[in-house]
Amino acid sequence: MKKRVIFACTSGIATSTIATEKVKNYCAQHGIEVENIQSDVATVQSQDGMADLIIVTSKVSYKLEKTPIINGVPLITTIGEEDLLEEIVRILKGD
């Protein structure tokens, strides 16, 4: 199963790269191939509908109409990381 995930942080480079590797590795262990797109939070709203999931490592106060958006900060702090990774797999599998 292949899923497209947008990873976004303030710059589109730093923390989203860390999150990308963790999510891709965890998803691979659960039979999900992740096609990742790096982005920045300023452009996320214009990318609604372009992916199966959007993970942001910066605070955003909006919801999107077509694409689930979740806070990926636990991927950086490691606090609650395992629960978040499980939630990501659930979302991508459609559970």
N, C-alpha and C positions, 0 to 999 in steps of 0.2 A: 504494500500500500504506500503510495507516494502522496505527500501532503506539502503544500506551500505555506511557509511560515515567514512572516515579516518580523524582524527583530529591530527594535528602534530604541535609541537612547538620545541624549541631547545632541551629540555630534554625529551620530550614525556610525561611529567607529569603535570607541573604547569599550564600554561595558556591554554593549550589544554583542561584541565579538566573543566575550567570555560566555555570555548566555547562550549564544549560538552553538558553541562546541559542546556544552553540557547537555543541551536539549537534543542535538543531533545524536550524540552517543547514547543517551538514555532511550530515545525513540527507536534507534536501531536495534537495541536489545529487546524491544517489544514489537518488532516487525514493521516499523514505520520508517520509510525513507523520507527525510526532510529536505525539501528544496528551500534553501534559505535566501532571503532577500534582506540586505542591510538597509536601514533607513534612519531617519531622524524624526523625533516626535513632532516637529513642525509640519511634516508632510503626511503623517499617518492618516489624518482625516480624509485626504484626497485619495488614499489607497484602499478605502472601504470596498469590499467585494473582490479585491485582487488576490486574496489569500484565504486559507482555511482558518488561520489564527494569527493574531498580532500580539507579540509579547513586547512590552515596554519596560525599560529599566529606569525610566524617569517618571515622575508623577504626571498623570494626565487626569483631567476632571470630566472627560466626556466619554460617552458610549457611542458605538457605531451601529448603524442599522443592519448591515449585512454580515459583518465579521466580528467574532468574539475578540475582545481585547482584554488581556490580563496583565497584572503587575508582575514583572519578572525580577524585582529587587531581591527576593530570596535566593536567586541564582548567583547573586553577587555577594550577599552577606552570608550565605549558607544557612541562615536561620529559617527553617521551614522549607528548605530546598526539596527534600524528598516528597513532601506532600504536594508541592507545586508541580514537580515532574510527573507525579501520578495524575494530577488534574489535567496536565497538558496531554498526556496519553489518552485519557478519557475523552477529552474534547475532540482530539484528532480521530479517534476511533468511532466517535459519534455515540458514545454510551451515555 
